[in-house]
Amino acid sequence: MTAAVLFQWMLASLPEIIVITGACILLILGQLVRAEQLLFWASVAVVLIAALATLMLAGEVRPAYSGMFVADRFAVFFKFVFYLATVLTFLLSRKYADIEGIGSSEYYVMLLFALSGMMIMASSTDLLSIYVGLELMVLCTYVLTGFLRHERRSNEAALKYVILGAVSTGIFLYGVSLVYGLTGTTQLDAMTAAVSGDPLDPGLLLAVVFIVAGLVFKVGAVPFHMWVPDVYEGAPTTVTAFMSVGPKAAGFAVILRVFLNPLVAASDVWIIVAVIAVVTAALGSFVALVQDNFKRLLAYSSIAHAGFATFGVVAGGADGVASVMLYLLIYAFMNLGIFGAVIMMRSGDFSGEVIEDYAGFAKSHPGLALLMLIYLFSLAGIPPTAGFFAKFYVLTALVERGFVFLAVVAVLLSAVAAYFYIRIVMVIYMREPERAFEPALTPFVRATLACTAAGTIGIGLFPEWFLRLAQQSVFGG
């Protein structure tokens, strides 16, 4: 390996190097300087510098590390979704961290390390590099889930997450070992040669099933969804907001690269993926109907949306991949927005985690209630919000590939899901206020709500431009 090759490899992974180096520096700086505001702005600066480096490298495909890593438009698209989720989480955390007593430098450092893991996952073209990014991400989210050290609920959530996460990782690694034993490689592109033999080899099919099982856990799909409600409810709300967007998008980035590989496409795993999509969307939609805790309802909402995005994976092809990418971008805006609304309710002894806490909110705070209405309508898929077009393009991809029955099922499940969002709207607008309170509206929370509302409305007004951006980013466009 020459110095020129090493330089090209490092250049391809420059954004990841920036984030990891910045996190290490902040970890040391946090022990020397007790200035929370400085660490906060430094963390934001690290993400923005990485985003600038990513933008500079977006012009061409840059393979690196002997085919284990690539910087292409597909990875760039997802990395900007990760940057969006991380920066908005930083903004939401500024006041919330002080209220909950988690305003330490390690909190921001863990978010940065989790970001670097997601970035590696998006650029990985080898099962082993995917595993490295996956573990870097989940180890940090384990810690972040239990950051409320003095709350039993947070400790319990972290413990459940660790145990179930370890099991899913073992399942994924077992699938990787089977693939390597049967094909002699772990690189996604090199696996294509295995298809020229017997694609119905039971060993390969079993390996694909294990890899699928390990990956669907990370996005909270059935039957590996058990951790989602407890973890979302027990984790700090800012961490829940981050986990609902960043790691989920990273999981789908890997799923799209792995599932659309010829080795997987040649197996019979597609019927399994279709069943997972239907059952996941159905369970998330129906169980959310009986939830009274807002965070737990959003957890089942997240499961339902994971199922709907999986319909795009079933559709496959460039249109299917682009529909999933657009779906995840829109989901980032609307879900971070609704979690921002929950976070702003955290003031004094008022948590805003119970749906009844929002009774009559429109009468006391009409502007904020309107924002919540926009987010909830978008999550429900009601036009002309961005959420409607997110679902519309997934359905279009299904119909164009001949999966009309699945498209009908998806529409029916969306109608069920719309009910529990509208139920919250009814509580906000049709009930009388039960108590007086003032939301914790800091400038950072206002900025987050403004950004997410602009994204939710803006993509709804100009969906074709964003769809074209996703289409151009499909595996390098």
RATA-V116943 format. One record per residue. N is the residue number from 0. SS is DSSP state (H for helix, E for strand, C for the rest). Layout:
# RATA-V116943
n: (N | N)
ss: (SS | SS)
This chain:
# RATA-V116943
n: (0 | 1 | 2 | 3 | 4 | 5 | 6 | 7 | 8 | 9 | 10 | 11 | 12 | 13 | 14 | 15 | 16 | 17 | 18 | 19 | 20 | 21 | 22 | 23 | 24 | 25 | 26 | 27 | 28 | 29 | 30 | 31 | 32 | 33 | 34 | 35 | 36 | 37 | 38 | 39 | 40 | 41 | 42 | 43 | 44 | 45 | 46 | 47 | 48 | 49 | 50 | 51 | 52 | 53 | 54 | 55 | 56 | 57 | 58 | 59 | 60 | 61 | 62 | 63 | 64 | 65 | 66 | 67 | 68 | 69 | 70 | 71 | 72 | 73 | 74 | 75 | 76 | 77 | 78 | 79 | 80 | 81 | 82 | 83 | 84 | 85 | 86 | 87 | 88 | 89 | 90 | 91 | 92 | 93 | 94 | 95 | 96 | 97 | 98 | 99 | 100 | 101 | 102 | 103 | 104 | 105 | 106 | 107 | 108 | 109 | 110 | 111 | 112 | 113 | 114 | 115 | 116 | 117 | 118 | 119 | 120 | 121 | 122 | 123 | 124 | 125 | 126 | 127 | 128 | 129 | 130 | 131 | 132 | 133 | 134 | 135 | 136 | 137 | 138 | 139 | 140 | 141 | 142 | 143 | 144 | 145 | 146 | 147 | 148 | 149 | 150 | 151 | 152 | 153 | 154 | 155 | 156 | 157 | 158 | 159 | 160 | 161 | 162 | 163 | 164 | 165 | 166 | 167 | 168 | 169 | 170 | 171 | 172 | 173 | 174 | 175 | 176 | 177 | 178 | 179 | 180 | 181 | 182 | 183 | 184 | 185 | 186 | 187 | 188 | 189 | 190 | 191 | 192 | 193 | 194 | 195 | 196 | 197 | 198 | 199 | 200 | 201 | 202 | 203 | 204 | 205 | 206 | 207 | 208 | 209 | 210 | 211 | 212 | 213 | 214 | 215 | 216 | 217 | 218 | 219 | 220 | 221 | 222 | 223 | 224 | 225 | 226 | 227 | 228 | 229 | 230 | 231 | 232 | 233 | 234 | 235 | 236 | 237 | 238 | 239 | 240 | 241 | 242 | 243 | 244 | 245 | 246 | 247 | 248 | 249 | 250 | 251 | 252 | 253 | 254 | 255 | 256 | 257 | 258 | 259 | 260 | 261 | 262 | 263 | 264 | 265 | 266 | 267 | 268 | 269 | 270 | 271 | 272 | 273 | 274 | 275 | 276 | 277 | 278 | 279 | 280 | 281 | 282 | 283 | 284 | 285 | 286 | 287 | 288 | 289 | 290 | 291 | 292 | 293 | 294 | 295 | 296 | 297 | 298 | 299 | 300 | 301 | 302 | 303 | 304 | 305 | 306 | 307 | 308 | 309 | 310 | 311 | 312 | 313 | 314 | 315 | 316 | 317 | 318 | 319 | 320 | 321 | 322 | 323 | 324 | 325 | 326 | 327 | 328 | 329 | 330 | 331 | 332 | 333 | 334 | 335 | 336 | 337 | 338 | 339 | 340 | 341 | 342 | 343 | 344 | 345 | 346 | 347 | 348 | 349 | 350 | 351 | 352 | 353 | 354 | 355 | 356 | 357 | 358 | 359 | 360 | 361 | 362 | 363 | 364 | 365 | 366 | 367 | 368 | 369 | 370 | 371 | 372 | 373 | 374 | 375 | 376 | 377 | 378 | 379 | 380 | 381 | 382 | 383 | 384 | 385 | 386 | 387 | 388 | 389 | 390 | 391 | 392 | 393 | 394 | 395 | 396 | 397 | 398 | 399 | 400 | 401 | 402 | 403 | 404 | 405 | 406 | 407 | 408 | 409 | 410 | 411 | 412 | 413 | 414 | 415 | 416 | 417 | 418 | 419 | 420 | 421 | 422 | 423 | 424 | 425 | 426 | 427 | 428 | 429 | 430 | 431 | 432 | 433 | 434 | 435 | 436 | 437 | 438 | 439 | 440 | 441 | 442 | 443 | 444 | 445 | 446 | 447 | 448 | 449 | 450 | 451 | 452 | 453 | 454 | 455 | 456 | 457 | 458 | 459 | 460 | 461 | 462 | 463 | 464 | 465 | 466 | 467 | 468 | 469 | 470 | 471 | 472 | 473 | 474 | 475 | 476)
ss: (C | C | H | H | H | H | H | H | H | H | H | H | C | H | H | H | H | H | H | H | H | H | H | H | H | H | H | H | H | H | H | H | C | C | C | H | H | H | H | H | H | H | H | H | H | H | H | H | H | H | H | H | H | H | H | H | C | C | C | C | C | E | E | E | C | C | C | C | E | E | E | C | H | H | H | H | H | H | H | H | H | H | H | H | H | H | H | H | H | H | H | H | H | H | H | H | H | H | H | H | C | C | C | C | H | H | H | H | H | H | H | H | H | H | H | H | H | H | H | H | H | H | H | E | C | E | H | H | H | H | H | H | H | H | H | H | H | H | H | H | H | H | H | H | H | C | C | C | C | C | C | H | H | H | H | H | H | H | H | H | H | H | H | H | H | H | H | H | H | H | H | H | H | H | H | H | H | H | H | H | H | H | H | C | C | C | E | C | C | C | C | H | H | H | H | C | C | C | C | C | C | H | H | H | H | H | H | H | H | H | H | H | H | H | H | H | H | H | H | C | C | C | C | C | C | H | H | H | H | H | H | H | H | H | C | C | H | H | H | H | H | H | H | H | H | H | H | H | H | H | H | H | H | H | H | H | H | H | H | C | C | H | H | H | H | C | C | C | H | H | H | H | H | H | H | H | H | H | H | H | H | H | H | H | H | H | H | H | C | C | C | C | E | H | H | H | H | H | H | H | H | H | H | H | H | H | H | H | H | H | H | H | H | H | H | C | H | H | H | H | H | H | H | H | H | H | H | H | H | H | H | H | H | H | H | H | H | H | H | H | H | H | H | H | C | C | E | C | C | E | C | C | C | E | H | H | H | H | C | C | H | H | H | H | C | H | H | H | H | H | H | H | H | H | H | H | H | H | H | H | C | C | C | C | C | H | H | H | H | H | H | H | H | H | H | H | H | H | H | H | C | C | C | H | H | H | H | H | H | H | H | H | H | H | H | H | H | H | H | H | H | H | H | H | H | H | H | H | H | H | C | C | C | C | C | C | C | C | C | C | C | C | H | H | H | H | H | H | H | H | H | H | H | H | H | H | H | H | H | H | H | C | H | H | H | H | H | H | H | H | H | H | C | H | H | H | C)
